[in-house]
């Protein structure tokens, strides 16, 4: 069935490209990447495509918004290589990541709701702890380990103003108090939400000053919207993939 459909109509690279605002070189690149099945050739060596190739292109472009370019490419390679179960595994992994991101968003909202105004301090005023054993006091290694990141990442966040650890007066080591740990957790969660360091810094500065959820409401609303858009995009991609699988027979 798939073979008959492939031979029913011949299309040029420009025919595939035109409807999606792509270049003919992009079509050739997609074929070489395995996103499209291998093209046929005319006696003169020119590529010829079919409605099956057009379906593959539509499917790939529909998968990208929900799964990202790399995963969408891997899905199409798996399908075109007759490894459909691998394609389904990749799709499952994307859905699992979306669910995890939703849980992360919920954790951010929960963490912010739990913030107490008393955690805010006057700009530039930070008392030095006598020892590291004070409430919430921790070093860079344990904090990085708890967050699942590298100490170098925390140092980078410090340079960007996301965290402001003090230095232990005896050892000179960085010491993160409860507010610092909170800021690091928020930075980590917002980074997972796709925010850049320069976007996070003013939000955390506002949280420090206001001590509440209000400064992040717009960002959280935007995050909700992007997760919902990904979910809908995954549905659209799934519909196109199902149609493509039917065409392949």
N, C-alpha and C positions, 0 to 999 in steps of 0.2 A: 504493500500500500504506500509506504513512504517513498519507495523507488519510483512508482508511477507519478507521484506528486512532484518529485524532484525533476522529472523529465518533462512535465507538462508545460513549462514556460521558462524561457531563458531571459535572464536579466543581466544588465551590465552593472559594473561597480557604481556608476553614476546613478543608476536607477535606485539602488539601495541607499546611497548617500543622500540623494536630493530630499527625500521626505523627512529626514531627521536633522538637516542642517549640518551634515558631516562632509568631510572631504573624501575623495576616492582613496586617498592614501590611508585614511582612517579605516576604511573597509578592508583594505589589504592587511593592515596591521591587526585588525580583529581576527581575520582568517589565520594569520600566522600565529596569533596567540591562542588559537583553539576555541575562540568565542564563537566563530562560525565554522560550520563543517568545511572541509576542503572543497574548493571550487572546481568546476569542470574547466576544460580548456578547449578552445577552438583549434582547428588545424593550424592556425597561425600563432597559437600560444596565448591568445587573450583569455582572461578569466571570464567564466560565465557562471551566473548564480541563478537560483530558482526561488519560488515562493517559500521553500523550506529555509533558505538562507535569510530571506526577509523576516520570517518568523523568529529565527534565532536572534537576529539583530533587535527586533522589538522586545524579545524576552530579556536580553541582556540589558538594554536600556531601561526596562521596567524594574529589573532587579537591583540596579545600582543605587537608587535613592534609599532603599530599605536595608541593603546589605553592604553597601560600599563597593568600590570598584574592584578591589582585590578578591573579595569573597564572591562577587557576582561572576568574575572571570573564572574562578575555580569551579563554581557551580556549572557554568556552561561547558567548561572543559570536561567535567565529569559526565555530563549528559551526552555530549558529542562523542565521548569515549565509551559510551554504553556502560558507565559506572553510575547508574541512577541512584543506587543506595548511598554512594558517597555524596552525591548532590543533596540528597535528603538529610544526610548527617550535617552538612554545612549549613543548611537551612535551619535545622534544629538548633545548631550552635548559635546562630544569629538571634533566634527567638529567645534562647536562654540568656544571651547577653542583653537583649532589650529588657527582659524581666529583671535581670540584675541591676540594670541602670534605673529602672523604675523603683526598685528597692533602695538604691542609693539615693535617689531623689527624696523618697520618703524619709530616709535616715537624715538627710540634710534638713528637711523641714522639721523633723522631730528634734534634732539637735538645736536648731535655732529657737524653737518654741520653748526649749528648756533653759535658754540663756536667761540669766538673772541680771537685772540692771546693775547690781553691785559689782559685776565683773568689769564694768567699764572704768577707765581711769582717766585722769586729766592728761591731755597730750604732753608727752615729754617727761612725765613724772612717773618713775618706776623705782620702787625701792629695791635695794640689793638684799638677797637673802643671806642670813648668817651662815646657813649650811644648806646642803642639797636635800636634806631630809624634810624640808618644809612641805606643806600640802601641795600635791601635784608636781613636785619637783622631780625632773628626770633628765637624763643626759641624751645626747643626740642619737646614740646607737640604739638604746631601747625604744625611743620614740619612733625612729625610722623603722625598726623591726615591727612594732605594733601596727604601723600604717602600711607595711609591705612595700616600702620604698627604700632608696639608698640614702645614706647620710648626706651624700653630695647633693641630693635633691633638696633636702632641708636647708643646706647652706645656700643653694640657689634661691630658694624661697625667701631666705633671710635677706639676701641682696636685693630682692624685688619688693621687700617690705611686707611680706605676707606673715612672717613670724618675727618676733623681737626678743630672742632669748637674752638673759643676762649672763654674765660671766661669774663663775664661782670665784670669790676673792682669794681663795687659797690655791686652787689649781689652775684657774684661768679657763676651765672648761665651760662650754655653753650649758646653761641650765634653763630648762623649759618649765614654767610654772603652769598652773591650771589654765590660765587664759591663753598661754602660748600653745598648750596642747589643743585647746579648743580651736584656735586659729589654724593650727596645722591640720586638724581634722576637717575643718571647713574648706581649707585650700585643697586638700586631697580630694574631697568629694566633688567640689566644683570643677577641678581639673578633669575628673572622670566624666563630668557632665559636658565637657567640651569647651570649657572656658579657658581663655588665655590668661597668663600671669598678670598682664596689664589690665585685664578686665576684673580679675579677682581682687587685686590690691585695694582699689577704692571701696569695694564692697566690704572687705574685712575692716578697713579703716572706719567705715560707717558703723559696722557692728560694734567695734570697740567703743565708739563714741556714744552710740544709742543704746547698746546692750539689748537689742531685740530683733525681731523678725522683719520689721517694717522695711529696712533698707534693701532687703533681698527679695521682696515680694515680686517686683518686676522681673528679676532674673529667674526666679522660680517659675513664674507664669510662662516665661519664654521657654524654659526647660521642659515644662509640661507639654507645651505646644510642639516642640521638636520631637519628643518621644511619641506623641500621638501621630505626628506626620510620618515618622518611621514605621509605626505600626500599620498605618493605612497603606504606605508604600509597599510593605511586605505583602499585604493582601493583593495589591495590584500586580506585583511581581509573580505571586503564586498563580494568579489567574492566567497570566501570559505563559508561564512555564507549563501549566497543565495543557494549554492549547498547543504549545510546541511539542510536548511529549506525544500528544494525539497525532500530530502531523508526522512525527517520526515513525509512528506505528509500532 
